[in-house]
Amino acid sequence: MRLRALLTCGGALALAACSASGPSDDVASASDASGETPFASTYSPYPGAATALVGATVFDGAGGRIENGTVLFADGEVVAVGDSSLAIPAGYTRLDGTGKFVTPGIIDIHSHLGDYPTPSVDAHSDGNEATDPTTPEVWAEHSVWPQDPGFSRALANGGITSLQILPGSANLMGGRSVTLKNVPARTVQGMKFPGAPYGFKMACGENPKRVYGGRGRMPSTRMGNFAVNRQTWLDAKAYDGKKRDLGKETLKGVLDGEILIHNHCYRADEMALVMDMAKEMGYRVSAFHHAVEAYKIGDLLRENEVCSAIWADWYGFKMESYDGIPENAAMLQREGACVVIHSDDENGIQRLNQEAAKAQAAGRRMGMDITDASVIGWITLNPAKAMGIDNLTGSLEAGKMADVVLWNGNPLSVYSRPEKVWIDGALMFDALDRKRRPVSDFELGQPGEGDVK
């Protein structure tokens, strides 16, 4: 019997010690030449109870709002969502959510937790293999430290149930990303989201030309960026797979549509050029990240089905971010383009709900009144779509993973916080139960941490 089954994950120590072991039948598809899946997910849900949340306002993540709603989940899945007339089967634990709100689990599409963990020291800086402009051979998961206290902070303060860990942005091609379930585990394999496709991190603009041009090598200009990218894609298209090449295996996965492109890019003109390059080489950009000028080309992004993963109001900190505006998200929404609010920060991930609310308020001041139910989608279903996991999570729909957050008030209020968080139907955080406040192994024994009395 597994340790976590014995412990039933009742306290912080138990949560930290539990192992997400036992291979999953549904893992990411990337395989080596032998047909085996390397570094496969061993994630398996923690034990949970059949639960009925009743009386709360429900935002389903897909634009729906239900007053006095009912959410049923059991065996790790959402069973049904409806109003107060929805029958509650026998054997369900009933929780009264009157005056509270329910959302799907919050998803951060752009995180570096585990790769740039806390404490932020050089020994922990493992997010960027900045030794070559193109490093498609590296995988972010091989740097993830599961004990990063940022994971439990994101769970407790931000209701984060899933997140994508990306390499940094020094490189034109930074390597594979990995999608994780935000659960305590001894290994990164025990956190890997079953069935999630890999992502591939690219970057354009100032970072690559500064990092490598500063070393007297190509690229040192934006045209150099594109020249190196295009030649690398052409070389990948010629790869026959007879002799294994880790970098070309990843690029072939992109060209075959199995690995999704997540492209760090700020300026509108560069995003348009990247979309043209993608058409030339035969791949599609899933999301532009940071994308502070996305509002200038909302129609192009909509037509090309590319999401914009953006901050609410970070801009102006370097030249390519100079023309950002707080109304970016609202203007994209008005154009019918896909909006995602992301963090790129170990603190920002703890308040994506507030960041989404700030972007909503900026639009309202401009005369664009976007409903709360739509805005919740910016941090739930839309990131799930861009990460290729929307068939599994991101909204409260029957059959999807029971990733659920009960908030003590409207999640778009600065005064609201998660009260309870379930991941695959297992109660992973409870603000009202000191034994349900997980902390990292690294924090145990530190002043003020690990107190489960």
N, C-alpha and C positions, 0 to 999 in steps of 0.2 A: 504494500500500500504506500502511495506517495506521501511524503512528509506533509504536504499541504492538506491532504485529505485527513490526516491525523489531527492536524492543528485546527482545521476548519477556518483558518485565516481569521481568528477572532481578535487578534491584537496587533499592534505595530510590529512587535518582534516576530510574530508569526507571519505577518505579511511580508516582512523583509526576508525571512528565512525560506519561505515557500518557494518551491521550484516549479516553473512552468514547463514541466517535462511531459514526455509522451508525444510521439510524432503525430502531426496532423495529416489527414488525408488530402487536404486542400492547401497546397503551397504554391509559391510563386513558380512560374514556369521555366525560368532560365536554367538550362542544363549544360553540362560539359559535353565533351565529344563522346563520352561513353553512354550518354543518355541519363546519367545520374544527376540529381539536383543537389549541387553543393551548398553547404551551410543552410540546409532546409529548416523551415520553421518547426519548432517543437512546442509551439504555444498550444495550451489547452486551457479552457476557461476554469477559473476558480469556482468552487461550488456555490450555488445560489438557491434561493427559494422562490416558489411561485408567488408573484406579488401583484397587487392591484393598487395603483395610485388613483385616488378618487378626489373629486372636488376642486382640483387645481385648474388653472388656465393652461391649456396645452398648446404649444407651438410645435407643429409636427416637422418643421424643417423644410417642408416642401411648399410653404406659403400658406398653410392652413392654421387657423386659430379656433380652438374649441373652449368655450366657457364651461365651467363646471364639468370638466372632462374626466374620462376614465382611460387609463393606460394599463393593459394587462400584459405581463410577460412571465414566461416560464421556460425551463430547460434552455436558457441562454438566448431565447428569441422573443421578439415582440409577438404576442398572440392576437391582440386586437386593440384598436384605438377608437374611442367614440365619446358620446356624451353620457350624461348621468343614467340614461336608460340602458346602457350596456350591461348585460348580466355578468355577474362575477361568479365563476365556477367554484365549486366546493374545493377547499384545500388551499385557497389563496390567502396570503397575509395581506390584510387590508390596511393601507396607510392613508390617513386623512390629509389631503393637500389643500384644504380650504384656505384661500388667501395667498396661496403660493403658485409657482409656475413650474411647468415641466417642459424640457427641451430634449432633443437628441443630445448625445455626447458631443462636446465641442472638439473640433478637429483643427489642428494647426498644420498647414501645408508646408511651412518653411520654418524648420527648427534645426538647431545644432546641438541640442542637448545630448550628452554622452560623448560627443566629439570635441566640444569645447565645454567641458563640465566645470562645476564649481567644486573646490576652489580654483579660480582662474590663474593658474600658474603655467609656466612654460612646459613643465612635465606633462600637463594635461592637454596641450594644444595639438590636437591630432585631426583637425578638420580640413586641412589643405595640403596636398602634396604639391607644393609650389616649386617643384624642381624642373618642370617642363610645361610649356603652354598647353599641351594636350596630355591628359592622364586618364583616358577612358578605362584603363585597366584596374583602377583602384575602386574599392567599394566602401562606402561610408560605414557600413555595419562592422567592418573590421577595426574600427576605432571606437565604437560605442562602449562606454563604461556604464554598465547597468546600475552602479551604485550612485550615479550622479544625483544629488539631492534635488536637482531641478525637476526630475520626473514627479516626485511626490508633491512638490510645491505646485506644479502645473495641475495635478489632479485635484488637490484640496482647494486651491484658490481660484482656479480657472475652469474646473469641470472638464479638463482635457482627457479624452478617452483614447484618441488615436493621434499620431503625429508622424510627419515625414522628416527624417533626418537626412540633410543634404551636405555634401562637401562644401567648402568655402568657395569664394568667387575670384580667387587669384587667376585661375586657369580658364582658358577658352572652353576646355572640356575638363570638368573637374572629377568625373567618375560617377558611379552609381549611387543613388539614394536608396534608403530603406524605409518602409512604413512599419511602425511599431504600434502595438497595443500598449497603453500606459499602465502596465502592471508590474509589480515587483517580480524579478526573476534573477537567477544566478548568472544566466547567459543571455546574450543578445538573441540567440535562436529562440529562447523562451519568451521573448517579447515580440518576435516578428509576426506581423499581421497575416494570418493564413489567407491565401488567395490573392494578396495584393501584388500587382505587377511592380517590377522595379521602375524607378525613375532614373533619368540621366541628367546631371547638372551641367549646364553650359553658362557662359557669361560673355557679355559683350561690353564694349565701351571702355571706360577709364581703367578699370582694374587690370585686365590683362596687358594693355599697352604700357601701363605704368610699371607693373611688376617685372615684365620681361624686357621692355625697352630700356628700363633703368639698368639692366645688366648688359646692355649693348647687343641685344639679340632681337630677332623677330618674334612677335610683333611689337612695333613701337608706335604704330598708328592704327586708326580704325580700319583703314584699307588693308593693313597688315593682318588685323584680326580676321577679316573675312577671307583673305587669301589662304591663311593657315587652316581655317575651318574647312574651306571648300576642298583643298587638296587632301585633307585628312578624310573627308567623306568619300572622295573619289577613290582613295586607296582602300577604304573599307568596302566599297561596292565591288572591288575586284577580289576580295578575300574569298577563297574557295574552301576554307576550313580544313584542308588536308593536314596542315601543321597548326597546332593550337596557338593562338595569339589572344591573350586575355582582353586587350584593348579592342581588337577587331571583333571579338565575340560580342562585346557590349554594343559596339556600333552596328553590327549586323542585327542584333536584337531590336535596336531602334528602327532600322530600315524595314524590318519584318513586322513592325507594329506591336511588338511584345513589350518594349520598354518605352516609357513616356518621357518626353522632353520637358524639363523645367529650366527655363532660360532667364537668368538674371539680366535684366535690361531696363534702362531708365527712360531713354529718349524715344519719342514716337517715330522719328525717322529711322532709327536703328531697328525698332521692332518691325517696321514695314520691310526693311531689307532682310531681316532674319526670316520673315515669312516667305519672301521670294526665294531665299536660299533653301529653305525647307522644301518648297515646291520643286526646285531644280534637282535636289538630291533624293527626293522621294520619301520624306518623313513629315510629320506634323508636330507643331509645338502644342503641348497640352496647356501650358501656362507660362506667361511672362511674370517674373517675380520682381517686386518693388515697383516697376512700371509707373513711375510718378507722372509720366506724360500720356498715359493710356487714354485719358479723356479726349485727347486730340484726334484719336483714330478709333473711337468706339465702334463705328460702323464697320471698319475693316476687321477688327477683332471679332465682332459678331459674325460677319460673313465667313471668316476662317475658323470659327468655333474655337477660339482661343480664350482661356480665362485670364483675368488680370488679378494676381495675388499682390495686394498692396497694403501699405500702412494707412492709417486714418489721416495722419498729419505730419509724418516725418518728411521733410524736404529741405532743400537749401543748404545742405551740409557739404556739397561739392558741386562742381559746375553742372554735371549731367543731372543733378537732382534740383537744380535751381528753379525750374519752371513747374514744380509740383504745386498742387492746390488742394485744400481740404475737401473740395467738392468732387474730387476725382471719382470716388465710388458712386456717388449719386448720379453723376453725368453718364457713367457707364451703364448704370441701371436704366436710366432713361432711354439709352440707345438699344436696350435689350441685350447687352453684352453680359458675360458671366463675371460676377464680382466675388472676390475672396478677400477676406481680411486675414493677414498673416502676422507673425511676430518677428522672426529673425532675432529673437532676444529672449534670454532666460527669465527676464522680468515681465516683458510684454506678453509672453505666453500665459501668464497668470491672470490676464484681464482682457482677453480678446473680446469678451462681451462688451466691455466699456469702450474699446477701440471701435467696434462696430457702431455703438451708440453715438460716438463722436462723429463718425462719418455720416450717419443718418441725420444728425443735427445740422451739420454743415450743408447738407442738401436742403433741409427744411428752410434754413435761412435764405437759400437761393430760390425758394418757391417750389421745391420738389418734395412733396410729402410722401415718403416711402413708408409703408406699414411696418410695424414691429415684426409681424410674421414673415415678411419678405426679408428683412434685415437678418433675422436669425439664420436664414439660409446661407448668408455670406460666411458663416462660421460653422456650418454643419453640412448641408447637402452639396453646396457648390465646391468646397474643397474636396469632398468625397468624389465628385464627378471628375475633377482635374487629376485626382490620384488614382482613378480607375477602380474605386471601391464602393461606388454608389449603389451597386446591386446588393451590397452587404451591410452598409451602415450609412449614416448621414441623415436619415429621416426615420420617424416613428411609423413604420409600416409593418403589417403582419409578415412574419417570415424573416425580417431583418434582425441583425444582432441587437440584443437588448442593451444598447449603450444609451444610458438615460441619466439625466441630471434633474434633480428636484431643487429649485432655487427658493430662497426664503422671500423673494419678491420678484418683480419684473427684472429679468436678466439684463435689460437695457437701462437699468438704473445703477448709478454709481454706488448706491447703498445696498445692493443685492449681492449675495454670495451663494455658492453651492451649499446646500444643506446635506444632500446625499448624492452620491455618484455610484451608479452601477455600470459595470463593464461585462458584457455577455451575461447579464442578469445577476451577477455577483456584486454584493454591496462592498465596494472598495474604499469608500470614504463616508463617514457620518460625523458631521460637525457636533452632533449632540451626544456622541459616544466617544469617550477618550480612547477606547480600545480600537476604534476604527479610524485612527489618524495615522496612516503609515508614514514612516520616515525611512530614509536611506540607511543601510548598514553603516555608511561612513559617518552619519550623524550620531549614531548611538554612542552614548557616553560623553558627548559634547555638552557643555553647559546649556541648559534649557531644552535639550533634545532627548528623545528616547524615553520620556516620562510616561509610563503607561499605568501608573498606579490608579 
